[in-house]
Amino acid sequence: MKSESYKELENLSEKDLIDKHDKLSKDTVVGTRHYLDELYRRTQIRQTKTMLRYTKWMLAFTIVITLATFINVSVFVIDFFQG
């Protein structure tokens, strides 16, 4: 079986990629690296999800701090001009 060009490979859908993988895997012998690569991929997915969760929390904290700063400055300005 001939390999696809980079452009052809890039244009394949996920379903096509999975189908090609499943078809070829029946005639392929794998070593331990195959399983280590899958474990690494799953670890990367978990780490990405964790980082996205941290990013959302940092955004929320940034919004709260910005609002608190705005309120603090507003109270100071109002107090300064009234006093």
C-alpha positions as CSV (number, residue, x, y, z in Angstrom):
1,M,0.0,0.0,0.0
2,K,1.3,3.4,-1.0
3,S,1.5,6.2,1.6
4,E,-0.5,9.4,1.1
5,S,1.2,12.6,0.5
6,Y,1.2,15.2,3.3
7,K,-1.6,17.1,1.7
8,E,-3.6,14.0,1.1
9,L,-3.1,12.9,4.6
10,E,-4.1,16.3,6.0
11,N,-7.3,16.2,4.0
12,L,-8.5,12.9,5.4
13,S,-11.4,13.0,7.9
14,E,-11.0,11.5,11.3
15,K,-13.3,8.7,10.3
16,D,-11.1,7.9,7.3
17,L,-7.9,8.0,9.4
18,I,-9.5,5.6,12.0
19,D,-10.7,3.3,9.2
20,K,-7.3,3.2,7.6
21,H,-5.6,2.6,11.0
22,D,-8.0,-0.2,11.9
23,K,-7.5,-1.9,8.4
24,L,-3.7,-1.7,8.6
25,S,-3.5,-2.7,12.3
26,K,-4.7,-6.2,11.5
27,D,-1.5,-6.9,9.6
28,T,0.9,-5.0,11.9
29,V,3.0,-6.3,14.7
30,V,3.5,-3.8,17.5
31,G,6.0,-3.4,20.3
32,T,5.8,-2.0,23.7
33,R,6.4,1.5,22.3
34,H,2.9,1.4,20.8
35,Y,1.4,1.2,24.3
36,L,3.8,3.7,25.8
37,D,2.8,6.2,23.0
38,E,-0.9,5.7,23.9
39,L,-0.2,6.2,27.6
40,Y,1.7,9.4,26.7
41,R,-1.1,10.6,24.5
42,R,-3.7,10.1,27.3
43,T,-1.4,11.9,29.8
44,Q,-1.1,14.9,27.4
45,I,-4.9,15.0,27.1
46,R,-5.3,15.0,30.9
47,Q,-2.6,17.8,31.3
48,T,-4.3,19.9,28.6
49,K,-7.7,19.6,30.4
50,T,-6.0,20.6,33.7
51,M,-4.3,23.6,32.1
52,L,-7.6,24.7,30.5
53,R,-9.3,24.5,33.9
54,Y,-6.5,26.5,35.5
55,T,-6.8,29.1,32.7
56,K,-10.5,29.5,33.3
57,W,-9.9,30.0,37.1
58,M,-7.2,32.6,36.3
59,L,-9.6,34.5,34.0
60,A,-12.3,34.5,36.8
61,F,-9.8,35.7,39.4
62,T,-8.6,38.4,37.0
63,I,-12.1,39.7,36.4
64,V,-12.8,39.7,40.2
65,I,-9.6,41.6,40.9
66,T,-10.3,44.1,38.1
67,L,-13.7,44.8,39.4
68,A,-12.4,45.2,43.0
69,T,-9.8,47.6,41.8
70,F,-12.3,49.6,39.8
71,I,-14.6,49.8,42.8
72,N,-11.7,50.8,45.1
73,V,-10.5,53.6,42.7
74,S,-14.1,54.8,42.3
75,V,-14.6,55.0,46.1
76,F,-11.3,56.9,46.4
77,V,-12.2,59.4,43.7
78,I,-15.7,60.0,45.1
79,D,-14.3,60.4,48.6
80,F,-11.5,62.7,47.4
81,F,-13.8,65.1,45.6
82,Q,-16.4,65.1,48.3
83,G,-13.9,65.6,51.2
